[in-house]
Amino acid sequence: MGLFYNIFTAVFCSIGAFLFGYDSGIISSVITFPHFMSFVNNPGNYASLSGAVVSTFTGGCFFGAATGGWSNDRFGRKRTIQIGAVFALWGCAMQSGANNFACMLVGRIVAGFAIGILSMTVPLYNTEIAPPKIRGFIVGLTQQMIGIGFIVANWVGYGCQFLNSDVQWRLPLGLQLIPALLLLVGIQFLPFSPRWLLEQGRDEEARETVHKLHDSSTPGANEAAEIEFREMQATIRAEMSVRSRRLSDLWATRGMLKRTLVSVGVQVFGQFSGINVINYFGPSMYQALGLTPGQSLLVQGIYGAVGPITNFFFITMILDTVGRKKPLMFGAASFVVTYSILSAILALFPPSESHNFAAQRAGIAMIFITSICFSLSFGPVSWVLASEVFPTKTRSVGTSVATCANWAFNVLFSQVSNLAITKISWRYYLVFICLNAIDFVLIGLFFPETKGKSLEQMAEVFGDEIDVRELALETKLEKEDKPAIVHA
C-alpha cells in the first residue's frame, strides 16, 4: 500500500490532534460570548474564572499525558487512542450540557484528560509507523491537524457569536463530539504499531504491517521493508532483554539523560514561544490592542488559518531536508524579535490612551508573524523530536514525561496570562523575550540533529554506552527464526 496508506493512517489518527486544536480555538471564542458570561454569572471575578476554564482543561491534559505512558505500554498505541476518544466524548458532552459552572469545570477536566492521552499517543504512533526519510512530515501532521482544528474552531466561534441564546456556547462545545466519535470507530481499522507488536511477541503481524507501510509497487520495496523489519526486530528483542518499567530509566545513563532533557526541553520551549497564550486569549490580546470584540473574533479567525498553511509548506518541503535543530534556533530567535516589537508598540501606544491605527495593525502583524515562525519551528518539530529520540523500551514513558512537562507549563500560562494581559499589559511579553533568548543558546549548545536517522539509529546520535543493535548481533538474535525475504 505504501506511502498513501502511511499518510492516510497518520492523518486519521491525528483526528486526536484536531480535537486539541479545536478546543484551544473554540474556548478562546467561548469565554468572550455574552451568554457564556451570563452562565458564569460572576462579572467581578470573570477574568480569573475564564482562566480557570482554560487551566482546568490543561490540568486534565497533564494527568492524561501521565496516564498515557502506562496505557501505551499495556494496551498499545491504537487502543490508547480509543480510550482517549471515549473520555473525549464524555467530557465534551458534560461541557455542552452543563447546567452549572462546576459541571462545566468537571467536563473541562475530563476532556483535558482525553486530550492529554491523545496529545502524547498520536505523535508516538505516527513516529513508529513513519519511514525515517519522511518521519518529519508524518509526525508533523500532528501539528497540521491541530492547526486545522484551530481554523474550524475560530470560524465556528465567529459564526456562533450571532446566536442569541445559550446555544451560542453550547453548540460549538458540543460539535467536538463528532470527531471524537469518528476517531473512536475509525481507529479500529488502522494497524497496530509494528514496534509495539514486536514487544508483544506478535512478529508476523508486525512484519505484515511494515510491508503495508512500504510501497510494494516500487522496485526493491519488499526487500527494504524486510531489512527494516529485521533491524527493528533485532533491536527490540535486545532491548526487551534489559527492559524495565522504571521511570528512573529516563536518566539511568548519560545517553538516556540527554534524550530526556532534549525531549522535555523541546516541549517546554514550545510553551515558551507563547503560542498558546495567543491561541487561548487571542481575542483578549486584540481587544488590548484596541479592537472591538467582534473585530477580535474576526481577526482570530483569520489568524487561525496562517499557521496551518505555513506548517503544511514546512513539513512537506523543508523539515526533512533542513532537520530539527536549525528550525528550532530560528524559532527562538524570531520570538525574541516579535515580542520585543509587540511590547514596544503597547508601551508607546497604550490602547486606552492612543488611537494610532497603524500601531494596532503593526501589533496584530507581530502576532501573525509569531504564528508563522512557530509553524516553521516548534510547532511541528516539538512533536517530532520529543517522540523520536527514545529507544522502544522507554519511548512510551519518555514521550509521556515530555508531554506532561508541556502541559504543566501550559497550565501555568493559561492560568496567569489573561490576568497578566489585563493587569500589566506589555510588560508580560518581556517574560517571553527572556525565555526565548535562553532557549536559543541552549538549543545551539546541546540539541543534536536527528534527521534521516531510523529510530534504531538514535543510539549513535546520543552516544549510548551500549548499542542495543550490537548486543543483538552478539547474542545472534537475528538468526533465530530468520524468514526468507517476503515478496508481495
VEXDREN-2710 file (C-alpha; in Angstrom, 1 decimal):
% VEXDREN-2710
k/r/px/py/pz
1/MET/0.0/0.0/0.0
2/GLY/3.0/2.2/0.7
3/LEU/3.1/6.0/1.1
4/PHE/-0.6/6.7/0.6
5/TYR/-1.5/4.2/3.3
6/ASN/1.1/5.6/5.6
7/ILE/-0.1/9.2/5.2
8/PHE/-3.8/8.2/5.5
9/THR/-3.1/6.3/8.7
10/ALA/-1.2/9.3/10.2
11/VAL/-3.8/11.8/9.2
12/PHE/-6.7/9.8/10.5
13/CYS/-5.2/9.1/13.9
14/SER/-4.3/12.8/14.0
15/ILE/-8.0/13.5/14.5
16/GLY/-7.0/13.4/18.1
17/ALA/-4.7/16.4/17.4
18/PHE/-7.6/18.0/15.6
19/LEU/-9.6/17.8/18.9
20/PHE/-6.8/19.5/20.7
21/GLY/-6.7/22.3/18.1
22/TYR/-10.4/22.7/18.1
23/ASP/-10.7/23.0/21.8
24/SER/-7.8/25.5/22.0
25/GLY/-9.5/27.7/19.4
26/ILE/-13.1/27.4/20.5
27/ILE/-12.5/28.2/24.1
28/SER/-10.9/31.5/23.2
29/SER/-14.1/32.5/21.5
30/VAL/-16.5/31.0/24.1
31/ILE/-15.1/32.9/27.0
32/THR/-15.8/36.2/25.1
33/PHE/-19.5/35.3/24.5
34/PRO/-22.1/37.3/26.4
35/HIS/-24.3/34.3/27.1
36/PHE/-21.3/32.3/28.5
37/MET/-20.5/35.3/30.8
38/SER/-24.2/35.2/31.9
39/PHE/-23.9/31.5/32.5
40/VAL/-20.8/32.0/34.7
41/ASN/-22.7/34.9/36.4
42/ASN/-19.7/36.5/38.3
43/PRO/-18.7/39.6/36.4
44/GLY/-16.4/40.9/39.1
45/ASN/-14.2/37.8/39.0
46/TYR/-14.7/36.8/35.4
47/ALA/-11.0/37.1/34.3
48/SER/-10.0/34.6/37.0
49/LEU/-12.9/32.3/36.2
50/SER/-12.3/32.3/32.5
51/GLY/-8.7/31.5/33.2
52/ALA/-9.9/28.6/35.3
53/VAL/-12.0/27.3/32.4
54/VAL/-8.8/27.1/30.4
55/SER/-6.4/25.9/33.1
56/THR/-8.7/23.1/34.4
57/PHE/-8.6/21.7/30.9
58/THR/-4.8/21.9/30.7
59/GLY/-4.6/20.4/34.2
60/GLY/-6.6/17.4/32.9
61/CYS/-4.3/17.2/30.0
62/PHE/-1.3/16.8/32.3
63/PHE/-2.8/13.8/34.1
64/GLY/-4.0/12.3/30.8
65/ALA/-0.4/12.5/29.4
66/ALA/0.9/11.0/32.6
67/THR/-1.5/8.1/32.3
68/GLY/-0.9/7.6/28.6
69/GLY/2.7/6.3/29.1
70/TRP/1.4/3.3/31.1
71/SER/-1.6/2.8/28.8
72/ASN/0.5/2.7/25.7
73/ASP/2.7/0.0/27.1
74/ARG/-0.2/-2.0/28.4
75/PHE/-2.8/-1.7/25.7
76/GLY/-0.8/-0.4/22.7
77/ARG/-1.0/2.9/20.8
78/LYS/-4.2/2.1/18.9
79/ARG/-6.2/1.1/21.9
80/THR/-4.9/4.0/23.9
81/ILE/-6.2/6.4/21.2
82/GLN/-9.6/4.7/21.5
83/ILE/-9.5/5.2/25.3
84/GLY/-8.8/8.9/24.7
85/ALA/-11.7/9.1/22.3
86/VAL/-14.1/7.7/24.9
87/PHE/-13.0/10.2/27.5
88/ALA/-13.3/13.0/24.9
89/LEU/-17.0/12.0/24.3
90/TRP/-17.7/12.1/28.0
91/GLY/-16.0/15.4/28.7
92/CYS/-17.4/17.2/25.7
93/ALA/-20.9/16.0/26.5
94/MET/-20.6/17.4/30.0
95/GLN/-19.4/20.7/28.8
96/SER/-22.1/21.1/26.2
97/GLY/-24.9/20.1/28.6
98/ALA/-23.5/21.8/31.7
99/ASN/-26.3/23.2/34.0
100/ASN/-23.8/25.0/36.3
101/PHE/-20.3/26.2/36.4
102/ALA/-19.0/23.3/38.5
103/CYS/-20.3/20.8/35.9
104/MET/-18.5/22.8/33.2
105/LEU/-15.2/22.6/35.1
106/VAL/-15.5/18.8/35.6
107/GLY/-16.3/18.4/31.9
108/ARG/-13.2/20.5/31.1
109/ILE/-11.0/18.3/33.3
110/VAL/-12.4/15.1/31.7
111/ALA/-12.0/16.4/28.2
112/GLY/-8.5/17.6/29.1
113/PHE/-7.6/14.1/30.4
114/ALA/-8.6/12.8/26.9
115/ILE/-6.6/15.4/25.1
116/GLY/-3.6/14.6/27.3
117/ILE/-3.7/11.0/26.3
118/LEU/-4.2/11.8/22.6
119/SER/-1.5/14.5/22.6
120/MET/1.2/12.1/23.6
121/THR/-0.1/9.0/21.8
122/VAL/-0.8/10.4/18.3
123/PRO/2.8/11.6/17.7
124/LEU/4.1/8.4/19.3
125/TYR/2.1/6.2/17.0
126/ASN/3.0/8.3/13.9
127/THR/6.7/8.2/14.9
128/GLU/6.6/4.4/15.0
129/ILE/4.9/3.9/11.6
130/ALA/6.9/6.5/9.7
131/PRO/9.8/5.7/7.4
132/PRO/12.9/7.6/8.5
133/LYS/13.2/9.8/5.4
134/ILE/9.7/11.3/5.8
135/ARG/9.3/11.0/9.6
136/GLY/9.3/14.8/10.0
137/PHE/6.4/15.1/7.6
138/ILE/4.4/12.2/9.0
139/VAL/4.8/13.3/12.7
140/GLY/4.4/16.9/11.6
141/LEU/0.9/16.1/10.5
142/THR/0.1/16.2/14.2
143/GLN/0.7/20.0/14.3
144/GLN/-1.1/20.3/10.9
145/MET/-4.3/18.7/12.3
146/ILE/-4.0/20.9/15.4
147/GLY/-3.9/23.9/13.1
148/ILE/-6.9/22.7/11.1
149/GLY/-8.9/22.2/14.3
150/PHE/-8.0/25.7/15.3
151/ILE/-9.2/27.1/12.0
152/VAL/-12.5/25.3/12.2
153/ALA/-13.0/26.4/15.8
154/ASN/-12.3/30.0/15.1
155/TRP/-14.8/30.3/12.3
156/VAL/-17.4/28.3/14.3
157/GLY/-16.8/30.7/17.1
158/TYR/-17.2/33.7/14.8
159/GLY/-20.5/32.4/13.5
160/CYS/-21.9/31.4/16.9
161/GLN/-21.4/34.9/18.3
162/PHE/-24.6/35.9/16.3
163/LEU/-26.8/33.4/18.2
164/ASN/-28.9/34.9/20.9
165/SER/-29.2/32.1/23.5
166/ASP/-27.1/29.6/25.4
167/VAL/-26.8/27.8/22.0
168/GLN/-24.2/30.4/21.4
169/TRP/-21.7/28.5/23.5
170/ARG/-23.3/25.0/23.9
171/LEU/-23.2/24.3/20.1
172/PRO/-19.5/25.0/19.5
173/LEU/-18.6/22.9/22.5
174/GLY/-20.9/20.1/21.5
175/LEU/-19.5/19.8/18.0
176/GLN/-16.4/18.2/19.5
177/LEU/-18.5/15.0/19.8
178/ILE/-18.4/14.4/16.1
179/PRO/-14.6/14.0/15.6
180/ALA/-14.3/12.1/18.9
181/LEU/-16.9/9.5/17.7
182/LEU/-15.2/9.3/14.3
183/LEU/-11.9/8.6/15.9
184/LEU/-13.3/6.0/18.3
185/VAL/-14.8/4.0/15.5
186/GLY/-12.4/4.6/12.7
187/ILE/-9.1/3.9/14.5
188/GLN/-10.3/0.2/14.8
189/PHE/-9.5/-0.2/11.1
190/LEU/-5.9/1.1/11.3
191/PRO/-2.9/-1.1/12.1
192/PHE/-1.2/-1.5/15.4
193/SER/2.3/0.0/15.7
194/PRO/4.7/-2.7/14.4
195/ARG/7.2/-1.9/17.2
196/TRP/4.5/-2.5/19.9
197/LEU/3.6/-5.7/18.1
198/LEU/7.2/-6.9/18.3
199/GLU/7.2/-6.0/22.0
200/GLN/4.2/-8.3/22.5
201/GLY/5.8/-11.2/20.5
202/ARG/3.4/-10.8/17.6
203/ASP/6.2/-10.8/15.0
204/GLU/4.2/-11.9/11.9
205/GLU/1.6/-9.2/12.4
206/ALA/4.5/-6.7/12.8
207/ARG/6.1/-7.9/9.5
208/GLU/2.8/-7.6/7.7
209/THR/2.3/-4.0/9.0
210/VAL/5.8/-3.0/7.9
211/HIS/5.2/-4.3/4.4
212/LYS/1.9/-2.5/4.2
213/LEU/3.7/0.8/5.1
214/HIS/6.1/0.4/2.2
215/ASP/5.1/0.9/-1.5
216/SER/5.1/-2.6/-2.9
217/SER/5.0/-1.2/-6.5
218/THR/8.4/0.3/-6.1
219/PRO/11.4/-1.9/-7.1
220/GLY/13.2/-3.2/-4.1
221/ALA/10.4/-2.1/-1.7
222/ASN/9.8/-5.5/-0.3
223/GLU/13.5/-6.1/0.3
224/ALA/13.8/-2.7/2.0
225/ALA/10.7/-3.5/4.2
226/GLU/12.2/-6.8/5.2
227/ILE/15.5/-5.2/6.1
228/GLU/13.7/-2.5/8.2
229/PHE/11.7/-5.2/9.9
230/ARG/14.7/-7.4/10.7
231/GLU/16.7/-4.4/12.2
232/MET/13.6/-3.4/14.2
233/GLN/13.1/-7.0/15.4
234/ALA/16.7/-7.5/16.4
235/THR/16.9/-4.1/18.3
236/ILE/13.6/-4.6/20.1
237/ARG/14.4/-8.1/21.2
238/ALA/17.7/-6.9/22.6
239/GLU/16.0/-4.0/24.4
240/MET/13.4/-6.3/25.8
241/SER/16.1/-8.4/27.4
242/VAL/17.2/-5.5/29.6
243/ARG/13.9/-3.7/29.8
244/SER/12.3/-2.4/33.0
245/ARG/9.3/-0.2/33.7
246/ARG/11.0/2.2/36.0
247/LEU/10.8/6.0/35.5
248/SER/14.4/6.2/36.6
249/ASP/15.4/4.6/33.3
250/LEU/15.0/8.0/31.7
251/TRP/18.2/9.2/33.5
252/ALA/19.9/5.9/34.2
253/THR/22.7/6.6/31.7
254/ARG/24.3/9.7/30.3
255/GLY/22.8/9.0/26.9
256/MET/19.3/8.5/28.3
257/LEU/19.5/11.6/30.4
258/LYS/20.4/13.6/27.3
259/ARG/17.5/12.1/25.4
260/THR/15.1/13.0/28.3
261/LEU/16.4/16.6/28.6
262/VAL/16.1/17.2/24.8
263/SER/12.6/15.7/24.7
264/VAL/11.3/17.6/27.7
265/GLY/13.2/20.7/26.7
266/VAL/11.7/21.0/23.2
267/GLN/8.2/20.6/24.6
268/VAL/8.7/23.2/27.3
269/PHE/10.4/25.6/24.9
270/GLY/7.4/25.3/22.7
271/GLN/5.3/26.7/25.5
272/PHE/7.9/29.5/26.0
273/SER/7.0/30.6/22.5
274/GLY/3.8/32.0/23.9
275/ILE/1.7/30.5/21.1
276/ASN/-0.9/29.0/23.4
277/VAL/-1.3/32.4/25.1
278/ILE/-2.4/33.7/21.7
279/ASN/-4.5/30.6/21.0
280/TYR/-6.4/30.7/24.3
281/PHE/-6.6/34.5/24.8
282/GLY/-6.1/35.9/21.3
283/PRO/-9.4/37.9/21.3
284/SER/-8.4/39.4/24.6
285/MET/-5.0/40.4/23.2
286/TYR/-6.6/42.0/20.2
287/GLN/-9.0/43.9/22.4
288/ALA/-5.9/45.1/24.4
289/LEU/-4.7/46.4/21.1
290/GLY/-7.9/48.5/20.7
291/LEU/-10.2/46.2/18.6
292/THR/-13.9/45.6/19.4
293/PRO/-15.0/42.1/20.5
294/GLY/-16.5/41.4/17.0
295/GLN/-13.3/42.6/15.3
296/SER/-11.2/40.5/17.6
297/LEU/-13.1/37.3/16.8
298/LEU/-12.8/38.0/13.1
299/VAL/-9.0/38.6/13.3
300/GLN/-8.7/35.5/15.4
301/GLY/-10.4/33.5/12.6
302/ILE/-8.0/34.9/10.0
303/TYR/-5.1/34.3/12.4
304/GLY/-6.1/30.6/12.7
305/ALA/-5.5/30.0/9.0
306/VAL/-2.0/31.4/8.9
307/GLY/-0.3/28.7/11.0
308/PRO/-1.6/25.6/9.3
309/ILE/-0.8/26.9/5.8
310/THR/2.7/27.7/6.9
311/ASN/3.0/24.4/8.7
312/PHE/1.9/22.3/5.7
313/PHE/4.5/24.1/3.5
314/PHE/7.2/23.5/6.1
315/ILE/6.6/19.7/6.8
316/THR/6.2/18.9/3.1
317/MET/9.1/20.8/1.7
318/ILE/11.6/21.8/4.4
319/LEU/11.6/19.8/7.7
320/ASP/13.1/16.5/6.4
321/THR/15.7/18.5/4.4
322/VAL/17.0/21.0/7.0
323/GLY/16.5/18.8/10.0
324/ARG/15.3/19.7/13.5
325/LYS/17.9/21.9/15.2
326/LYS/18.1/24.9/12.7
327/PRO/14.3/25.5/12.7
328/LEU/14.3/25.5/16.5
329/MET/17.0/28.1/16.7
330/PHE/15.3/30.2/14.0
331/GLY/12.0/30.0/16.0
332/ALA/13.6/31.1/19.3
333/ALA/15.4/34.0/17.7
334/SER/12.3/35.1/15.8
335/PHE/10.2/35.1/19.0
336/VAL/12.7/37.4/20.7
337/VAL/12.2/39.9/17.8
338/THR/8.4/39.7/17.5
339/TYR/7.7/40.0/21.3
340/SER/10.2/42.9/21.5
341/ILE/8.3/44.8/18.8
342/LEU/4.9/43.9/20.3
343/SER/5.8/45.1/23.8
344/ALA/7.3/48.3/22.4
345/ILE/4.1/49.0/20.4
346/LEU/1.9/48.5/23.5
347/ALA/4.3/50.6/25.7
348/LEU/4.5/53.5/23.3
349/PHE/0.8/53.5/22.1
350/PRO/-1.4/52.2/25.0
351/PRO/-4.8/51.4/23.5
352/SER/-6.5/53.3/26.4
353/GLU/-4.7/56.5/25.5
354/SER/-3.8/56.2/21.8
355/HIS/-5.9/55.6/18.7
356/ASN/-3.0/55.1/16.4
357/PHE/-4.4/52.5/14.0
358/ALA/-1.0/51.9/12.3
359/ALA/0.3/50.8/15.7
360/GLN/-2.7/48.5/16.1
361/ARG/-2.1/46.9/12.7
362/ALA/1.7/46.5/13.5
363/GLY/0.9/44.8/16.8
364/ILE/-1.5/42.4/15.1
365/ALA/1.1/41.8/12.4
366/MET/3.6/40.7/15.1
367/ILE/1.1/38.2/16.5
368/PHE/0.6/36.8/13.0
369/ILE/4.3/36.6/12.4
370/THR/4.7/34.8/15.7
371/SER/2.3/32.2/14.5
372/ILE/4.2/31.8/11.2
373/CYS/7.5/31.4/12.9
374/PHE/6.0/28.9/15.3
375/SER/4.8/26.8/12.4
376/LEU/8.3/26.9/10.9
377/SER/9.9/25.7/14.1
378/PHE/8.5/24.5/17.4
379/GLY/5.0/23.7/16.1
380/PRO/5.9/20.5/14.1
381/VAL/9.4/19.9/15.4
382/SER/8.5/19.7/19.1
383/TRP/6.2/16.7/18.4
384/VAL/8.7/15.0/16.1
385/LEU/11.8/15.4/18.3
386/ALA/10.1/14.6/21.6
387/SER/8.9/11.1/20.4
388/GLU/11.8/10.1/18.1
389/VAL/14.7/10.3/20.4
390/PHE/13.8/7.5/22.8
391/PRO/14.5/3.8/22.3
392/THR/11.5/1.5/22.1
393/LYS/11.8/0.3/25.7
394/THR/11.3/3.8/27.1
395/ARG/9.5/5.6/24.2
396/SER/6.1/5.5/25.8
397/VAL/7.2/6.7/29.3
398/GLY/9.6/9.2/27.8
399/THR/7.1/10.7/25.5
400/SER/4.6/10.8/28.4
401/VAL/7.0/12.7/30.6
402/ALA/7.9/15.2/27.9
403/THR/4.2/15.8/27.1
404/CYS/3.5/16.2/30.9
405/ALA/6.1/18.9/31.0
406/ASN/4.4/20.6/28.1
407/TRP/1.0/20.6/29.8
408/ALA/2.5/21.7/33.1
409/PHE/3.7/24.9/31.6
410/ASN/0.5/25.1/29.6
411/VAL/-1.4/25.1/32.9
412/LEU/0.8/27.9/34.2
413/PHE/0.4/30.2/31.2
414/SER/-3.3/29.5/30.8
415/GLN/-4.0/30.4/34.4
416/VAL/-1.9/33.6/34.6
417/SER/-2.0/35.0/31.0
418/ASN/-5.4/36.6/30.9
419/LEU/-4.8/38.3/34.2
420/ALA/-1.3/39.4/33.2
421/ILE/-2.6/40.8/29.9
422/THR/-5.2/42.8/31.8
423/LYS/-3.0/43.9/34.7
424/ILE/0.5/44.6/33.3
425/SER/-0.1/44.7/29.5
426/TRP/3.1/44.9/27.5
427/ARG/5.4/44.0/30.5
428/TYR/4.1/40.4/30.3
429/TYR/5.7/39.9/26.9
430/LEU/9.2/40.7/28.4
431/VAL/9.0/37.2/30.0
432/PHE/8.8/35.6/26.6
433/ILE/11.7/37.7/25.3
434/CYS/14.0/36.5/28.0
435/LEU/12.8/32.9/27.9
436/ASN/13.4/32.6/24.1
437/ALA/16.8/34.2/24.3
438/ILE/17.8/31.5/26.8
439/ASP/16.2/28.8/24.6
440/PHE/18.3/29.9/21.6
441/VAL/21.5/29.4/23.4
442/LEU/20.5/26.0/25.0
443/ILE/19.4/24.6/21.6
444/GLY/22.5/25.7/19.9
445/LEU/24.8/24.2/22.5
446/PHE/23.1/20.9/23.5
447/PHE/20.5/19.8/20.9
448/PRO/21.6/17.1/18.4
449/GLU/20.5/16.7/14.8
450/THR/18.3/13.6/14.2
451/LYS/17.0/14.0/10.7
452/GLY/17.1/10.9/8.4
453/LYS/18.0/8.5/11.3
454/SER/15.9/5.5/12.0
455/LEU/14.6/5.1/15.5
456/GLU/17.1/2.3/16.0
457/GLN/20.0/4.5/15.0
458/MET/19.3/7.1/17.7
459/ALA/21.7/5.2/20.0
460/GLU/24.6/6.5/17.8
461/VAL/23.2/10.1/17.9
462/PHE/23.1/10.1/21.7
463/GLY/26.2/8.1/22.3
464/ASP/24.6/5.3/24.3
465/GLU/27.1/3.3/26.4
466/ILE/25.7/0.1/24.9
467/ASP/24.3/-0.1/21.4
468/VAL/21.4/-2.5/21.6
469/ARG/22.0/-3.4/17.9
470/GLU/25.5/-4.6/18.8
471/LEU/24.0/-6.6/21.7
472/ALA/21.6/-8.2/19.2
473/LEU/24.4/-9.3/17.0
474/GLU/26.4/-10.6/19.9
475/THR/23.6/-12.8/21.1
476/LYS/22.8/-13.8/17.5
477/LEU/19.1/-13.0/17.9
478/GLU/18.8/-12.1/14.3
479/LYS/19.5/-15.7/13.4
480/GLU/16.5/-17.0/15.4
481/ASP/13.6/-17.9/13.2
482/LYS/15.1/-15.9/10.3
483/PRO/12.5/-15.9/7.4
484/ALA/13.1/-15.7/3.7
485/ILE/12.6/-12.3/2.0
486/VAL/8.9/-11.7/1.6
487/HIS/7.7/-10.8/-1.9
488/ALA/4.2/-9.4/-2.3
END
